[in-house]
């Protein structure tokens, strides 16, 4: 089913598609569409044949896998305007490597992997856009491996809050992080038990480094938080239009 004209410009503006010619995008859109998933509905399972990749319109998708003892590990979380499963077009197995399900009512645009791949060869801009997405994801996964291998639970949680505060726009001197996932889901994503996750938040709150109200965490002392985990070169812009209120290097 071709994309509804109401969604055409919405998809066209995404990084993966804005470098395509109108003819190429039209070709891809003929094999694309919009699907809806209910909370906890499975999109695909590991080893399913990979025919499509996806763009989250609303809601949230989690990648997850099960260990041999039956425990579930959240591998990644995808939110609105994020794509996933596009790397499957370069995979020799042609299968999805993990499981994917909706954590809430979710809308997804889907795109034919083979159709998109064929159009990449016709557009250098689109090819490099795809490489940028892949490179950023690889960088994120590499950083995660480092944090899991070297750093403790507190480091991973504080690092997540600092980086999340950079991603979410705000107009205040105190960065605000709105949790889009449940605390148990986020704990699994960070490889922390829910109990440890709650204890760390309580500890940070008791030290007056953060405040918590419902699903909103305010970083009252972002500089001290960064020092807590050894980040340096922190820059905080107060009461200005902010793209990144914190800039740090490990």
Backbone torsions as a table, in degrees:
resi	resn	phi	psi	omega
1	UNK	NA	129.9	-179.7
2	UNK	-70.3	152.9	178.4
3	UNK	-61.9	135.2	173.9
4	UNK	-60.5	140.7	-178.3
5	UNK	-58.4	-24.4	179.1
6	UNK	-66.1	-27.8	-177.2
7	UNK	-101.2	-4.2	-173.7
8	UNK	-57.6	-53.2	-177.1
9	UNK	-69.2	-30.5	179.2
10	UNK	-62.2	-43.2	179.5
11	UNK	-77.5	-39.0	-175.8
12	UNK	-58.9	-30.5	-176.2
13	UNK	-80.6	-10.8	-179.0
14	UNK	-67.9	149.5	-176.0
15	UNK	-52.6	-38.7	-177.2
16	UNK	-70.6	-20.1	-172.1
17	UNK	-114.4	-17.5	-173.6
18	UNK	-73.0	-10.7	176.4
19	UNK	-91.8	-6.7	179.8
20	UNK	-76.5	148.6	171.8
21	UNK	-69.9	161.6	178.6
22	UNK	-59.7	-37.4	-179.3
23	UNK	-65.8	-43.1	179.8
24	UNK	-66.8	-43.1	-180.0
25	UNK	-64.3	-38.5	178.5
26	UNK	-62.2	-39.8	178.6
27	UNK	-62.6	-45.0	-179.8
28	UNK	-66.5	-40.6	-175.9
29	UNK	-65.8	-23.3	178.8
30	UNK	-67.4	-20.9	179.2
31	UNK	-115.6	33.1	-178.3
32	UNK	-130.1	171.3	179.4
33	UNK	-178.9	-171.4	-178.0
34	UNK	-122.2	130.5	176.7
35	UNK	-124.2	157.0	178.7
36	UNK	-120.4	138.9	177.0
37	UNK	-122.6	144.6	174.3
38	UNK	-88.5	165.0	179.8
39	UNK	-53.4	130.5	179.0
40	UNK	71.7	7.0	177.4
41	UNK	-75.8	135.2	-177.9
42	UNK	-81.6	132.5	176.8
43	UNK	-86.9	-50.6	173.9
44	UNK	-155.0	164.0	178.0
45	UNK	-118.4	161.2	-179.9
46	UNK	-55.3	134.5	178.3
47	UNK	82.3	-1.2	171.1
48	UNK	-63.1	147.0	176.7
49	UNK	-63.0	130.5	-176.7
50	UNK	-92.2	105.8	178.6
51	UNK	-110.2	-19.0	-174.1
52	UNK	-136.2	153.3	163.9
53	UNK	-117.2	171.7	-165.1
54	UNK	-138.4	154.4	174.2
55	UNK	-127.4	122.4	-179.3
56	UNK	-74.3	122.8	175.8
57	UNK	-91.0	-53.0	175.4
58	UNK	-139.2	156.2	177.1
59	UNK	91.5	-148.2	-173.0
60	UNK	-161.2	140.8	177.6
61	UNK	-121.5	138.1	174.5
62	UNK	-115.0	138.7	166.2
63	UNK	-88.8	134.8	179.0
64	UNK	-148.6	162.3	178.3
65	UNK	-145.9	156.2	178.9
66	UNK	-108.4	139.4	175.4
67	UNK	-82.1	173.2	-178.6
68	UNK	-63.8	-28.4	179.5
69	UNK	-88.1	6.5	174.4
70	UNK	93.0	-3.6	178.7
71	UNK	-73.4	145.8	-179.1
72	UNK	-100.6	134.4	177.6
73	UNK	-118.2	124.3	175.0
74	UNK	-78.5	121.8	-176.4
75	UNK	-93.8	-39.3	178.9
76	UNK	-159.2	159.0	179.6
77	UNK	-129.0	129.3	-177.7
78	UNK	-116.5	131.5	-175.7
79	UNK	-117.5	176.4	-177.2
80	UNK	-49.7	137.4	179.4
81	UNK	77.1	8.3	174.6
82	UNK	-102.7	142.0	175.8
83	UNK	-100.5	157.8	174.7
84	UNK	-153.3	158.7	-179.6
85	UNK	74.1	5.0	180.0
86	UNK	-68.3	-25.7	179.9
87	UNK	-65.9	-17.3	-179.6
88	UNK	-63.1	-22.3	-179.9
89	UNK	-68.4	-16.9	178.8
90	UNK	-105.2	3.3	-177.0
91	UNK	-86.2	137.0	177.7
92	UNK	-69.5	-32.2	-177.0
93	UNK	-73.2	-24.7	-178.4
94	UNK	59.7	28.9	-179.6
95	UNK	-128.0	154.8	175.3
96	UNK	-71.4	133.6	-174.6
97	UNK	-84.3	-12.4	-176.7
98	UNK	-142.0	-179.8	173.8
99	UNK	-94.4	153.2	177.9
100	UNK	-139.7	135.0	176.9
101	UNK	-147.0	160.7	178.3
102	UNK	-84.1	135.1	176.7
103	UNK	-90.8	-9.4	176.6
104	UNK	-157.5	177.7	176.0
105	UNK	-58.1	126.8	-168.2
106	UNK	-137.8	143.6	172.8
107	UNK	-114.3	135.1	-178.8
108	UNK	-131.0	137.0	164.6
109	UNK	-86.0	138.6	176.3
110	UNK	-119.3	149.8	-176.1
111	UNK	-138.8	139.7	179.5
112	UNK	-69.3	122.4	-176.8
113	UNK	-62.5	-44.8	-177.1
114	UNK	-68.1	-38.9	178.3
115	UNK	-63.7	-43.1	-179.2
116	UNK	-66.4	-43.0	-178.8
117	UNK	-60.7	-40.5	-179.3
118	UNK	-64.5	-32.8	179.7
119	UNK	-78.5	-23.8	177.8
120	UNK	-60.3	-36.2	-178.5
121	UNK	-66.3	-16.9	-178.2
122	UNK	-95.5	-4.5	-175.0
123	UNK	-141.2	110.9	177.2
124	UNK	-63.9	-38.4	-179.5
125	UNK	-60.3	-43.7	-179.5
126	UNK	-68.8	-36.8	179.5
127	UNK	-63.7	-44.1	179.8
128	UNK	-70.6	-30.3	174.8
129	UNK	-63.8	-41.7	177.6
130	UNK	-63.8	-42.2	179.1
131	UNK	-64.3	-35.4	177.5
132	UNK	-63.7	-45.0	178.1
133	UNK	-61.4	-45.2	-179.6
134	UNK	-64.8	-40.5	-179.5
135	UNK	-64.8	-44.0	179.3
136	UNK	-63.7	-38.7	179.5
137	UNK	-68.3	-39.7	178.0
138	UNK	-63.8	-41.5	177.8
139	UNK	-60.9	-42.2	179.5
140	UNK	-64.1	-43.0	-179.8
141	UNK	-67.1	-38.0	178.1
142	UNK	-63.1	-43.0	178.0
143	UNK	-62.7	-37.8	179.4
144	UNK	-64.9	-41.2	178.2
145	UNK	-61.4	-42.3	178.3
146	UNK	-61.0	-46.5	-177.2
147	UNK	-66.0	-38.8	179.0
148	UNK	-69.4	-32.7	-175.6
149	UNK	-82.2	-33.4	-169.8
150	UNK	-111.7	-39.5	-167.7
151	UNK	-103.1	158.1	-177.6
152	UNK	-87.5	-178.5	-175.2
153	UNK	-63.3	-41.2	-179.6
154	UNK	-62.2	-42.0	178.5
155	UNK	-58.8	-46.7	-175.9
156	UNK	-64.2	-40.2	-179.0
157	UNK	-70.5	-46.3	179.7
158	UNK	-64.0	-41.5	177.7
159	UNK	-59.9	-41.3	178.1
160	UNK	-61.4	-46.1	-178.3
161	UNK	-63.6	-42.3	179.5
162	UNK	-64.3	-45.3	-178.6
163	UNK	-69.5	-37.6	178.8
164	UNK	-64.5	-35.7	179.5
165	UNK	-66.1	-26.5	176.1
166	UNK	-74.1	-30.6	-176.3
167	UNK	-79.1	-28.7	-176.2
168	UNK	-97.6	124.7	-178.6
169	UNK	-71.5	141.1	176.1
170	UNK	-152.2	166.7	-175.7
171	UNK	-121.2	21.9	-174.6
172	UNK	-122.9	160.4	-179.9
173	UNK	-72.5	-24.3	177.1
174	UNK	-98.5	113.2	-180.0
175	UNK	-61.2	143.3	179.9
176	UNK	-121.0	130.7	178.0
177	UNK	-114.4	120.4	176.3
178	UNK	-98.6	116.3	-178.3
179	UNK	-72.7	123.1	179.7
180	UNK	-94.8	-5.0	178.9
181	UNK	-122.8	160.7	173.9
182	UNK	-67.2	157.6	-178.5
183	UNK	-63.7	-35.6	179.0
184	UNK	-67.5	-37.5	178.7
185	UNK	-68.1	-44.0	179.5
186	UNK	-66.1	-38.2	177.4
187	UNK	-59.4	-44.0	178.1
188	UNK	-63.1	-39.8	178.7
189	UNK	-60.6	-35.3	-178.4
190	UNK	-92.8	6.0	-178.6
191	UNK	57.9	46.1	177.3
192	UNK	-126.2	142.2	175.5
193	UNK	-70.8	150.6	179.4
194	UNK	-56.0	-36.0	-179.8
195	UNK	-66.1	-43.4	178.7
196	UNK	-66.5	-40.0	177.5
197	UNK	-56.0	-48.6	-179.1
198	UNK	-65.7	-39.0	179.8
199	UNK	-64.1	-40.4	-179.6
200	UNK	-65.8	-43.9	177.9
201	UNK	-60.6	-42.8	179.1
202	UNK	-63.6	-39.7	179.7
203	UNK	-63.9	-44.0	179.4
204	UNK	-66.5	-36.5	178.7
205	UNK	-67.8	-42.1	-179.7
206	UNK	-65.1	-27.7	177.9
207	UNK	-86.4	4.7	178.2
208	UNK	61.8	31.3	177.0
209	UNK	-90.4	-25.9	178.4
210	UNK	-140.2	163.7	167.8
211	UNK	-129.7	151.9	-175.1
212	UNK	-129.8	129.8	173.7
213	UNK	-140.0	111.5	-176.2
214	UNK	56.6	-118.7	-178.1
215	UNK	-103.1	19.2	-179.3
216	UNK	-113.6	127.0	177.5
217	UNK	-114.3	122.8	177.1
218	UNK	-99.6	126.2	177.9
219	UNK	-86.4	95.9	-174.5
220	UNK	-72.4	-30.1	-179.3
221	UNK	-133.3	71.6	-177.3
222	UNK	-61.0	-33.9	179.4
223	UNK	-65.9	-43.7	179.2
224	UNK	-67.8	-34.9	176.4
225	UNK	-62.7	-42.8	179.8
226	UNK	-65.2	-38.6	178.6
227	UNK	-68.2	-29.9	-179.0
228	UNK	-61.1	-32.9	-178.4
229	UNK	-111.4	11.7	171.5
230	UNK	85.0	15.6	174.4
231	UNK	-77.4	149.4	178.9
232	UNK	-130.7	177.4	179.2
233	UNK	57.5	39.1	180.0
234	UNK	-78.8	131.5	177.9
235	UNK	-121.5	125.7	-179.7
236	UNK	-116.7	120.6	177.0
237	UNK	-97.9	121.6	-175.9
238	UNK	-100.1	130.8	172.7
239	UNK	55.1	41.5	174.9
240	UNK	-130.3	166.6	176.0
241	UNK	-68.6	122.9	-167.2
242	UNK	-116.4	129.5	166.2
243	UNK	-97.7	-47.9	174.7
244	UNK	-135.2	112.0	-178.6
245	UNK	-81.1	-19.9	-179.9
246	UNK	-125.0	129.6	171.9
247	UNK	-123.7	122.6	-178.5
248	UNK	-143.5	159.1	175.4
249	UNK	-128.6	141.5	-179.6
250	UNK	-72.9	NA	NA
